[in-house]
Amino acid sequence: MVVFLNPRAGAGTAERRWARVEPGLTAFVGDFRRVVLEPGADTPRAVAREAERGETDFVAAGGDGTVNAVGSALLALGQPGLRLGAVGLGSSNDFHKPVRRLVAGVPVRVDFGAAAPRDVLRIDMDGSGFGYAFLNAAVGVTAEANHLFNHPTRVLARLKRHATGCAVLWAAVSTIAHHRPEPLAIDGSRPAPVANLAILLSTRCAGMLSYDARLAPSPGHATVAACLDMTPTELLRVVGSLARGRFDGLPRTRTWEATRLAVSAMRPVAVEADGEVFLASEVRFRVLPGALSLCP
């Protein structure tokens, strides 16, 4: 087993938390190699190097972005038998929810004996680059709020370090206050204003927010949850509902299942994948069934 440690995760608290969890992790899984992902590290190359050595069990120790980076590098190798686990050292750690195991108070997914193939979302942008999502992706206000969360003001940065749930809500409310729905064409439809379009492999979306458990997608599918042309007040009500785990049936919303989805905008818009944000005007989402084995 090799652990890829991102010391910058969790608003810079990851290294301190890793020192607390490492002894317990060693007692649980035995000896392992550790690779520190320094700023500017070439994660795909580091992962490929370990795979060339014959390693099959990889652990992303960091936040959801670290899980995405290591998992994406494994998918790029196209090599069968590779498995991904994680140690939650990030701010939100949505990949670990619901939390099944804690080591020194830190969520972990390192039971490689129970690893099983899981669906992954591939995201193609503007006909050129592409990426993956292991949890969820979104176009609209969720992506814009994630951008603010990733590039916080001084006050928000302090909240991230000490009260992640409050920081998530702060970023959401601040973004919603200035948000205006973008006209989006979905699967070739006529463009219409959409405040948010979430493509879900997991019902957990951010921090304490979550969609209804019954919206969990069936195998090989993603659940699409759309907030249509909403005012800031209506969007705030949606956030309040998500804090209670409710979305299905809310006014001016729509949900359905899909194996793929194409979204077009008249100008580049914010697109989010597992908390990482980029800009694109043409985006295609496609579910890759059982693409990577993940620890439960």
N, C-alpha and C positions, 0 to 999 in steps of 0.2 A: 504494500500500500504506500502511495506517495501523497503527501499533503501539500497543496499549494496555498501558502499563507499570504493574504493581502493585508499588510500592517496598516494600511490607510483606511480600511473599512470602518464602519461605525463612527464616522466623524473623527477618525484618528484614535479610537479607543481599542481597536482590534488587537494590537500587540499586547496591551495590558491584560485583556480578557483571555488571549491565547495562553499567556503564562499561567493563568489560573486553571485552564481546562486541560493543558497538555499532559500533566501527570495522570489525571483520571482517564484521559483518552488512551494513553499508553497501557494503563492497567486493563482497559476494556478490550482493546484490539491487538495489543502486543507492539513490537517494534515497527517503526515506519520511517520512511525518508521524508524530509521536509525541504521544500523549495520556497524561498521567500520571493514574492513578486515585487521587486523594487519599482519605483516610478519609471515608467517608460519600458517596462519589461515586455519582451516578446512572448506573450503567453502561448500562442500556437506553437512556436518553436520549442519552448520549454516542455510543453505537453508531448510533442512529437519525440523529443529526445528521451523522455521517460518510457514512452511506448516502444521505442527502438531497443531499449534495454530489456524489454519483455514484461514491463509493468502492465497490469490490466485493471487495477483498482485505484481510482483517482478520487481525491477528496478536495473540494473547494472550501477553504477556510476563510470566510469573509462574508460579505453581504450577497444579496441576490445578483448583483452585477458580477461578482466573482464567480458565482455558480454559472451564470450565463457564459462568461468568458471561457472557463475551463470546459464546460459542456459543449460549447460551439467548437472549440479546438478538437475535442474528441470526435464530433460528428464529421469535421473536415478530414480526419484521417481515413474515414470509411473502413475502419478495421473492425471485424466482428470480435465479440467477447469483451469489449471495454465496458467498465461500469463506473458510475459516478455517485459519490456520496458527498456530504457537506457538513461543515461545522459553522453554526450561525453566529458570526461576529459582526454582523451589519446592524443598521439602524432599525430595519423593519423585519427582516428575516421571514418574508412571506413564503419562501420555499419550504420552510419547516412547519408551516401551519396546516392542520392542527399539530402542535408539538407532541411527539410520542415519546421522546427520550431526552433527558437532560443529563449533562455531565458538568459538575461544578456550576450549575445554574445556567449552562449554555446549551441551546438545542443542538442535537447532533443527529445525523442520518448516516450511519456507518455500518449497518448490518448488511454486509455484502453477500452473505449467504442467502438473504431473502430478496436480493435485488431482482427486479423484473422489468421487461421492456415497457416503456411509457411513450405516449404520443408527444411529439414536439411540433411546434409551429414554425414553419419557414416563412420568412418575410423578404420578398423581392421588391426593391425600390427603384423606381424610374428606369426599369429595364437594365440596370447595371449591377450595383452592389446588392448584397443580401445578408441577412442575419437570421437568428433563431430566437424563439421564446420558449421557455420551459414552463412558464406560468401563464402569463397573459400578455396581450398587446392592446394598444388603444390608439385611436386618432381623435384629437380634439382636446377638451379641457383636462382630461386625465393626463395626457402627455405634457400639456403646458404646466400643470401643477407639479409633475415629476421634474420638469426642467428647473422650476423654482426650488424644489426640494434639493436637487443636486447642486444648485448654485445659489446657496442661501444668503440672505442678508445677515448682518451680525446677530440680530435678535433670533432669527430662525436657526442659525448655526448653534446658538446656545441651547435652544429648545431641542434640537436633534441630539445633542449630547446627553441631555438630562430627562427629556420627556418626549419620546418619539411619537407617541400617539397625538399629543398636542401639536407637534411640529407638522405632522401629516395634515391635520385639520386646518392649521394656520395656512399651509401652502394651498390647500384646496379652496378655502374661503377667499384668500387674497387673489387667487387666479380667477375664481368665478366672478368676483366683483367687476372685473374688466373684460370678461369673456363675451364674445359675440359669435353665435353659431356660424360655421362655414358651410357654404353649399358643397355637398359631396354627391358624386355619382357612385352608387353602389351596384356592382355587377351590371353596369351599363344602363342603369336607370337614369331618368331625368334628374339633374342636380337639384337638391333640396337642402335647406338648412338642417344641419345635424350638430348638436352641441357636443356629443360624445359618442364614439363607437368603440365598444370594448369587445375583444375577441378572446374568449376565456377557455383555458384548459383547467384552471382552478377557480373556485368561487371566491377565493381570497384576493382582494385587489390592492390594498395598501393599509398597513398598520391595523387599526381596529375595524376597518371597513370590509364588508364582505357581501356577496350576492347570496340569494337564497340557495340552500343546499340542493333543492330540487332542480336548480339550473345547472348542476354539474353535467358536463357533456357526456354523451355515450361514447364508447370506444371508437376511435378513428374520426371523431368529430370535435368541433369547437362550438361553444355557445356564443352567439353574437347578441350583445345587449346594447341597444341604441337608445340614447336620449335625443329626442327630435328637437324641433325649434323651441327651445326653452329660454325663459328669462332667467337672470341671475337668481331671483327669488325661488323659481321653480327648481333650479339646479341645487340650491341650498337645501331644499326639502328632500331631494334625492340623496344628498350626502347624509342628512339626518336619518333617512330610511336605511341606507347602507350601514350606518353605525349600529343599526338594530338587526342587520342581516336580512333586509327586505328590499326587493327591487321589482320582482315579477308582478305585473298588473298595475304599476304606478301610472298615473296620467302622462300622456305624451311619451310613452316608452314602447319599445317593441323588442321581443326576444325570439330567436330562432336558432336552429342548429345548422352547421354548414361544414363541408370538408374543405372548401376554399372560398375566398372572397376577394373581389377586386374593388379598389377604392380610388377614385380620381377627384382631384381638387383643381380649382382654377389657378391656384398659386401654391407654392410649397407650404405645407402645414406640419405641425408637430406630430410625430409618430413615436410611440413608446413601446419598448420591448423589455419586459422584466425590469422596469425602472430606468433603463437607458433611453435617451431621447435623440432623435435625428429629424431632419427636415426632408420631405419628399412631396411630390404632387401626384405621383402614380405609385400605388402600393398594391401588391398582391400577397395574400395570406394563403398558406396551404398547410393542412395537417399532414404530418408524416407519421403514419401509424407505427407504434412500437419502435421508434427510431433509436432510442438509447436506453440501456438498462440503468435504473435509478434505485438507490437504496430507499426502503420505506421509511 
